[in-house]
Amino acid sequence: MAATQPIRNKKHLKKLAEYYLERGQCRNYALIVMGVYTALRISDLLRLKWSDVYDAEKNIFRNHVEITEKKTAKTKRIALNKQVLGALRLCLPHRRGEYIFASNRKSGKAISRVQAWRIIHAAAIAVGIDGKVSCHSLRKTWGYHACRSGEVPLAVIMTIYNHSNFQTTKRYLGVEQDDLDKAYLGMELF
């Protein structure tokens, strides 16, 4: 069984998000955008409620979301960037309940992990992304691009993922030989 992979190609990643935006399906668009930019596990993402990201009394979006991770029971505070806030702004007028990713079929419930997988998988196939893409691909994608950019220290990436060592993070991000080759061939020191 092949491991879930990050989405390495930024053009494919953009097409993946825009797939649902172009169809007016803002919930699904927000799922992909938030999945990538918050690097949350799908179990934590699906539990998010509007009150976690939006202060209805003040009519403003929060700058951060605070959650207790389901898997680790650790509290995490995540800054909401302009892409996430933009996706949420699109969805706010169409909200149907307390959950950001509300189910169309089960009133008062969030979509299931299986439905989230179907949403992501369908878009990946439609835009021609090869490889094993799943809900976890969104989480891995953030770290992959953060690492490749060189702007986010590895220690920060490891902390965001709650990894205790580099080997786990390296395997998690899918660092491959072509990434190593690019590093060797791209260095010009003199």
C-alpha positions in Angstrom: 0.0 0.0 0.0 1.4 3.4 -1.0 1.8 6.1 1.5 -0.3 9.2 1.2 1.7 11.9 -0.5 1.9 15.7 -0.2 0.8 17.6 -3.3 4.2 18.8 -4.5 3.2 20.8 -7.6 1.8 24.2 -6.7 -0.1 24.5 -9.9 -1.9 21.2 -9.1 -2.6 22.5 -5.6 -4.1 25.7 -6.9 -6.3 23.7 -9.3 -7.4 21.4 -6.5 -8.7 24.3 -4.4 -10.2 26.2 -7.4 -12.0 23.0 -8.5 -14.7 23.6 -5.9 -14.5 27.4 -6.0 -15.4 27.4 -9.7 -18.4 25.2 -8.9 -19.7 27.5 -6.1 -19.1 24.8 -3.5 -17.5 27.0 -0.9 -17.6 24.4 1.9 -15.5 22.0 -0.1 -13.2 24.9 -1.2 -12.8 25.9 2.4 -12.0 22.3 3.4 -9.1 22.2 1.0 -7.8 25.6 1.8 -8.0 25.1 5.6 -6.7 21.6 5.3 -3.5 22.9 3.6 -2.9 26.1 5.5 -3.7 24.9 9.0 -1.9 21.6 8.7 -4.6 20.1 11.0 -5.5 16.4 11.0 -8.9 15.8 9.3 -10.4 14.7 12.6 -9.6 18.2 14.1 -10.5 20.1 11.0 -14.0 18.6 10.8 -14.7 19.5 14.5 -14.2 23.2 13.9 -17.3 25.3 14.5 -18.0 28.8 13.3 -17.6 30.1 16.8 -14.0 28.9 16.7 -13.2 31.2 13.8 -15.8 34.0 13.9 -17.0 36.3 16.7 -20.7 36.9 15.8 -21.2 39.6 18.5 -18.4 41.7 17.1 -19.0 40.6 13.5 -15.3 39.8 12.9 -13.1 36.8 12.2 -10.7 35.7 14.8 -6.9 35.9 14.0 -6.3 32.5 15.5 -8.1 29.3 16.1 -7.4 27.3 19.3 -8.0 23.6 19.4 -7.2 20.6 21.5 -5.9 18.0 19.1 -8.0 14.8 19.2 -5.0 12.5 18.7 -2.5 14.1 21.1 -4.8 16.0 23.5 -2.3 18.9 23.1 -3.6 22.5 22.8 -2.7 24.2 19.6 -3.1 27.9 18.5 -3.0 28.4 14.8 -2.9 31.8 13.0 -5.5 32.1 10.3 -3.8 33.5 7.2 -5.4 35.6 4.4 -6.2 32.5 2.3 -8.0 30.8 5.1 -9.9 34.0 6.1 -10.8 34.5 2.4 -12.3 31.0 2.1 -14.2 31.5 5.4 -15.6 34.9 4.3 -16.9 33.2 1.1 -18.6 30.5 3.2 -20.0 32.6 6.0 -23.2 33.8 4.2 -23.9 30.1 3.2 -23.4 28.5 6.6 -25.8 25.9 7.6 -25.3 25.2 11.3 -22.6 25.4 13.8 -20.0 23.4 12.0 -17.9 25.0 9.3 -18.0 21.7 7.3 -21.7 21.0 7.9 -23.2 17.8 6.5 -25.9 18.3 3.8 -27.6 15.1 5.0 -27.3 15.1 8.7 -28.6 18.3 10.3 -26.4 19.6 13.1 -23.5 17.4 12.2 -20.2 17.9 10.4 -19.3 15.8 7.3 -17.7 12.5 8.0 -14.0 11.7 7.4 -15.2 9.4 4.5 -17.1 12.3 2.9 -14.1 14.6 3.3 -12.0 11.9 1.6 -14.5 11.8 -1.3 -14.4 15.5 -1.7 -10.6 15.7 -1.9 -10.2 12.5 -3.9 -12.8 13.6 -6.5 -11.1 17.0 -7.0 -7.7 15.3 -7.2 -8.8 13.0 -10.0 -10.7 15.8 -11.8 -7.6 18.0 -12.0 -5.2 15.2 -12.8 -3.1 14.8 -9.7 -1.2 11.5 -9.7 -0.3 9.5 -6.7 -2.2 8.7 -3.5 -4.0 11.8 -2.4 -6.2 11.8 0.7 -7.2 14.0 3.5 -3.8 13.6 5.1 -2.2 14.9 1.9 -3.5 18.4 2.8 -1.7 18.3 6.1 1.5 16.9 4.6 1.4 19.5 1.7 1.8 22.5 4.1 4.9 21.0 5.6 6.4 19.9 2.3 6.2 23.4 0.9 7.2 25.0 4.1 10.4 22.9 4.1 11.1 23.5 0.4 10.7 27.2 0.7 13.6 27.4 3.2 11.7 30.1 5.1 10.4 27.9 7.8 13.0 26.3 10.1 12.7 22.5 10.4 12.3 22.8 14.2 9.1 24.9 13.6 7.8 22.3 11.2 8.5 19.5 13.6 6.8 21.4 16.4 3.7 22.1 14.3 3.5 18.4 13.5 4.4 17.3 17.1 7.2 15.1 15.8 10.0 14.2 18.1 12.7 13.7 15.5 13.9 14.7 12.1 13.6 11.2 10.6 9.8 11.1 11.3 9.4 14.5 9.7 11.5 13.6 6.7 9.5 10.4 6.1 6.2 12.3 6.7 7.0 15.0 4.2 8.0 12.5 1.5 11.5 13.8 1.0 12.6 11.9 -2.1 15.8 11.5 -4.0 14.8 14.2 -6.5 14.6 16.6 -3.6 18.0 15.6 -2.4 19.4 15.9 -6.0 18.0 19.4 -6.3 19.6 20.4 -3.1 23.0 19.1 -4.2 22.8 20.5 -7.7 21.3 23.8 -6.7 24.1 25.0 -4.3 26.5 27.5 -5.7 28.9 28.5 -2.9 31.6 30.1 -5.0 
